[in-house]
Amino acid sequence: MGIIRDPRIMQIMLLSIYAIIGGGLLQFSIALWQIIATLGVCILLELGFLYWKKGTISWPYSSIITGLGILLALRAEATIPFVIAAMIAISLKHLVRYRGNHIFNPSNSGIAAVSLLLPATATDPLQWGYYIWILGLMSLGGLYLVYKVHRLPLVFSFFSGFVGIQFLRQLIWPNLWNTHFSTFMWGSLFIFTFNMITDPKTSPKETKSQIIFGITIALLAQILIHMNIHNAVFISLAIVCLGRFLWTWAGDHGLFKRKYSSINVK
């Protein structure tokens, strides 16, 4: 029973269910070699870094989550974008750290990097459709995971902010309805919301900080969407995580005083 209580195990189970639904019911355009390459690179790199740093290896739960997140949210015709995303995700996790924690959510950073480096090959994941029961399943499973890691204020602030700003934009620019309404109906946005912005290592612990974090991501994402930036939500999280690190670093070096600690201490 103890292993089931590990949120990572539950997350792997849920992401695997989404993958089965996507590959079976929705017939995602993803090849077997892309699946093998993405998970293989994530797991092997994770094990390599663990052995290099600690002289031992352990079950690569986090790397499996990273690989599944990339496979569910990224679409490309070639295998190379998936491999690059996996390499960047795991490498940044182990090489770019502060206070003992990684700065960027691994799967999100890999997708954001590929979106910027290879915009012609990485395509928006619009294959989820509008199956209410799928979105309901994602919501229930996601809320359970978020509850376990104490990130409910973050999810509610991000999603309410994202949807609120979306409708405000549509009131100002009515023609945006047909072109952008689907942006918050993607299954990939639900995966982003429940599995990426809520990473305990890269998101704040305090309720007030979570609300600020979520609203900031939502606002930046909507700005980038309005600018027609490719994969805007993923890029917005990467930028906010970088800004959060810089804010913490500046406070630690006495550039200003702050009440809350932004980066969680290990």
N, C-alpha and C positions, 0 to 999 in steps of 0.2 A: 504493500500500500504506500510505503514511503516514496517509491519512485514516481507513483502517479501524482503525488502532491507537488512534485517539481514542476513549476510552470513551464519549463522548457519542454518537458515530455508532452504536456497537454498542447503546447503550441505546435510541436511537430505533428501530433495526431491531427489537429485541426487543419494545418496547412496541407497535410497529406490528403485529407478528405476533400479539400478545395481542389487539389490537383487532380484527384480522381474524377470529380464532377466536371472540371474543365476539360480533361482529356476524353472522358466518356460521353457525357451529355452535350457539352458545348463544342466538342471537337476542336480544341485549340490547335492552331497551326504551329506546333512545336515538334521537332524531330527527336527520336530516341537518342541520337548522338548528342544533341544539345543538352538533354537531361543528364546523360552519363558524364559529359564533359564538365558541366556546371557543378554537379554534386561532387564529382571526383576531384576537381581542382580545389574546391572549398575544403573538403575533408583532408586531402593530402597536405595542403598548405598549413591548415590548422595544426595537424599532427606534427609537421615539421617545425613550426614556430614553437609549439609547446616543448618539444624535445630540445630545441636549441636553447630555450630560456630556462627550462626547469630540469632537463635531463630525464624527463619521463613523459609518458603520454597518457591520455584519459579519453573517455568517450567524447567524441566531438559533437555534442548536442548543438552548441551554438553555430557551428559551421553548417550543420544540416539545416538549421533554421534559415541561415543566410542563403544557402543554395536554393531552398524551396521558395523563399521570398523573391529571389531574382527570377526564378522560373515562372512564378505566378504573375509578376508585374512587368517583366520585360518581354518584348517581342522583336525578333529580328529574323531575317531569312537565313543568314549565315550563322555558324557556330562561334566565330571569333568574338562577336560582341558579348556573348555569354561568358566566354573564357576570360575576357578582359575584365568584365564586371566582377567575376568571382575573384580574380587575382587582386584587383584593387580593393575589393571589400575586405578580404582577409588580411592583406598587407597593411592597410590603414589601421585596422583593428589592433594589430600587434606593434606597429612601428610608430604610429602617431598617437601618443598617450599623454595624459596629464593627471597627476595625483593618483597614479596607478590604474586609471580607467581610460578606455578608448574615448575619443572625442566624437566620432561620427558613428551613427548606426551603420553596421557593415553592409547589409543588403541595399539600403538606401544610397549609401555613398557609391557603391558600384554602379547602380542604375544611373545616378546623377552624372557620374564621370563619363559613362558611355554615351549618355544623351548629349553631353557637351563635346566629347571627342569624336563621336561617330553619329551625328544627327541624321545622316542619310540612311543608315542601316537600322538604327534602333527606332522602333515604331510604337506609337501609343497603343496600350492594351485595351482595345474596345470590344473584345470578344465576349465579355461577361453578359452582355444583354441586359434585360430588365426582368429577370425571373425574381419575383418578390420572395419566394421561399428560399432562394439562394442568399439573397441579401439578408433575410431574416436569420438564416443559419449563421451567416458570418457575424451578424450583430450579437446574437446570443452567445456564440463561442467567444467572440472578441470581448464582450463585456465581462464575461467570466474571467478571462485572462487578465484584463485590466484591473478588475477588482482584486485579484490575487497579488498584483504588483503595486497596488495603491496608486493608480494613475487615472481614476475616474474624472477628477476635475480637469485634467489635461485633455481627455477625449471630448468631454462635453464642451469645453471652451473652444477647442479647435473646430469641432463639427458645427456648433452653433454659429461660430464666427464665419466659417467658410460658407455655409448655406445662407446666412444673413447677408454677407457681402455680395454673394452671387445674386440674390433677389434684388438687392439695392442697385446693382449694376444693370439688371434687366429692367428695372423701373426707369432708369436714366437712358438706357440704350435697348429698347424693346426688341430690336432685331437680333439680340444675342441669344434669345430663347432657344431657337432651333440649333444654333451652332455650339452652344456651351452648356445647355441644360444637362447633357449626358456626362459632363465632367464630374459631377458628384453622385452619379448613379453607377459609375464603374465599380465592379467588384474589386478592382485594384485599389481604388480609393479606400475601400473598407479595410483591405489588407494593410495599406499604408497607415490608416488611422489606428488600427488595433495592434499592429505588429511592429511598426517602425518608430513612430513618434513616441511610443510608450516604453521604449527600451530603458530599463532601470539604470543602466550605466550612462546613458547619454541624455537623460531628461531629469528635470528637477524633482526633489522630494517634497518641498514645501508646497502647500496648496496655492498660495498666492503666486509663487514662481511658476507653478504648473499652468495657471490661468494665463499669465503673461506669455509664457512660452507657446501655448496653444493658439492664442489670438494672434501672436506675431507671425507664426507659421501660416495661419489662415490668410492674414492680410497680405503677406508677401506672395503667397501662392496665387491669390486672385490678381495681384498686380502683374505677375509674370504671365498668367493666363491671358489677361487683357492685352499684353504685349505679344501674344502668340508665341511664347517661349515653349520649346519642346519639353514635355515631361516636367511641367512647372512645379507640381507639388513635391516631387523628389528633390529638385534643385533647391526649393525653398527651405526644406528641412536641413539640407547640407549647409546652406548659408547661415541659418539660425544657429545651428550647432557650432559653427565656426565663430559666430558672433558671441555666443555664450562662453566659449573658451576664452576669447580675447577679453571679455568683460571680467571673467574670473582671474585671468592672468594679471590684468591691470590692477585689480583690487588686491591681489596677493603681493604685488610689488609696490603698494602704497600710493598708487596714482590717484586713488580716491577711496572714500570710506563707503562701505555698503553694509546693509543689515543682514542680507541673506547670502549664504554660500551657494554659488551657481553650480559649480561642478561638485558632484557627490564625492566625498572622501571615502577611499577604500576601507 
